[in-house]
Amino acid sequence: MGLIDSAVRTITCNGPECPHTVTFDRREEKQTFDAPGNEWMKSVRIIQTVDGRNIVYCSDACEIKGVATGSHNLPTPKKIIDAPASSASIQAAAAAAKRAEEATAALKAGAPVTIS
């Protein structure tokens, strides 16, 4: 989670492989923001997605990397495709796989292979 509010605040960049995170007492916010090494906190941006998720980035570079990972996209539900499988179709698929495996082995051994 990128932003947690309580008596203390934690700000963490959600960019992939970004090390920026800081936890501080809310009463010392100004001193924390002004501390050396915390310059990134002055450019923090929070992106709220359509489904209500908050994503926090410390810089343009982290935001671009985050967008590239697809983290802004809505999660797509997994689809289960129910295909009728008969014994004959399973046996035919197994036979085709066995023929392909034998053809690969023959090619690797240098034997001529006929493609039909």
C-alpha positions as semicolon CSV with decimal commas, in nm:
position;residue;x (nm);y (nm);z (nm)
1;M;0,000;0,000;0,000
2;G;0,142;0,340;-0,095
3;L;-0,005;0,573;0,167
4;I;-0,102;0,484;0,524
5;D;-0,241;0,747;0,765
6;S;-0,221;0,714;1,144
7;A;-0,023;0,892;1,417
8;V;0,268;0,826;1,185
9;R;0,263;0,839;0,808
10;T;0,438;0,603;0,572
11;I;0,495;0,706;0,211
12;T;0,624;0,437;-0,024
13;C;0,680;0,464;-0,397
14;N;0,496;0,187;-0,582
15;G;0,736;0,204;-0,876
16;P;0,896;-0,130;-0,962
17;E;1,223;-0,178;-0,772
18;C;1,208;0,175;-0,623
19;P;1,371;0,196;-0,278
20;H;1,196;0,517;-0,167
21;T;0,998;0,479;0,152
22;V;0,981;0,691;0,464
23;T;0,789;0,665;0,793
24;F;0,756;0,976;1,009
25;D;0,556;1,135;1,289
26;R;0,290;1,361;1,135
27;R;0,393;1,642;1,372
28;E;0,740;1,641;1,212
29;E;0,620;1,642;0,851
30;K;0,796;1,963;0,745
31;Q;1,131;1,855;0,892
32;T;1,099;1,514;0,722
33;F;1,021;1,671;0,383
34;D;1,315;1,912;0,418
35;A;1,565;1,646;0,533
36;P;1,852;1,568;0,294
37;G;1,776;1,260;0,084
38;N;1,399;1,315;0,099
39;E;1,377;1,552;-0,200
40;W;1,170;1,287;-0,380
41;M;0,886;1,347;-0,132
42;K;0,823;1,693;-0,281
43;S;0,724;1,542;-0,616
44;V;0,510;1,251;-0,492
45;R;0,201;1,193;-0,702
46;I;-0,096;0,974;-0,613
47;I;-0,288;0,808;-0,895
48;Q;-0,638;0,687;-0,815
49;T;-0,764;0,419;-1,051
50;V;-1,125;0,377;-1,160
51;D;-1,171;0,091;-0,915
52;G;-1,050;0,305;-0,620
53;R;-0,691;0,186;-0,584
54;N;-0,430;0,450;-0,490
55;I;-0,089;0,415;-0,653
56;V;0,196;0,637;-0,529
57;Y;0,500;0,738;-0,739
58;C;0,804;0,944;-0,642
59;S;0,901;1,059;-0,993
60;D;0,813;1,059;-1,360
61;A;1,052;0,769;-1,418
62;C;0,881;0,550;-1,157
63;E;0,538;0,643;-1,289
64;I;0,637;0,547;-1,644
65;K;0,777;0,214;-1,521
66;G;0,461;0,156;-1,318
67;V;0,237;0,226;-1,616
68;A;0,447;-0,012;-1,826
69;T;0,379;-0,294;-1,578
70;G;0,004;-0,255;-1,632
71;S;-0,063;-0,172;-1,267
72;H;-0,310;0,102;-1,368
73;N;-0,528;-0,139;-1,565
74;L;-0,838;-0,295;-1,418
75;P;-0,770;-0,653;-1,315
76;T;-0,923;-0,886;-1,570
77;P;-1,119;-1,175;-1,428
78;K;-0,991;-1,517;-1,525
79;K;-1,203;-1,701;-1,776
80;I;-1,260;-2,072;-1,762
81;I;-1,338;-2,213;-2,102
82;D;-1,542;-2,528;-2,084
83;A;-1,460;-2,727;-2,394
84;P;-1,627;-3,060;-2,442
85;A;-1,353;-3,321;-2,443
86;S;-1,425;-3,665;-2,572
87;S;-1,202;-3,965;-2,536
88;A;-1,135;-3,961;-2,910
89;S;-1,025;-3,596;-2,915
90;I;-0,794;-3,653;-2,618
91;Q;-0,639;-3,956;-2,787
92;A;-0,597;-3,763;-3,115
93;A;-0,423;-3,475;-2,935
94;A;-0,194;-3,717;-2,752
95;A;-0,104;-3,892;-3,079
96;A;-0,029;-3,558;-3,250
97;A;0,194;-3,456;-2,958
98;K;0,378;-3,789;-2,975
99;R;0,433;-3,750;-3,353
100;A;0,566;-3,396;-3,299
101;E;0,802;-3,520;-3,027
102;E;0,930;-3,801;-3,253
103;A;0,980;-3,556;-3,543
104;T;1,178;-3,322;-3,318
105;A;1,398;-3,608;-3,199
106;A;1,454;-3,720;-3,559
107;L;1,550;-3,367;-3,666
108;K;1,798;-3,338;-3,380
109;A;1,948;-3,677;-3,477
110;G;1,988;-3,561;-3,838
111;A;1,732;-3,800;-3,986
112;P;1,513;-3,680;-4,275
113;V;1,163;-3,584;-4,166
114;T;0,857;-3,581;-4,388
115;I;0,608;-3,307;-4,310
116;S;0,255;-3,402;-4,400
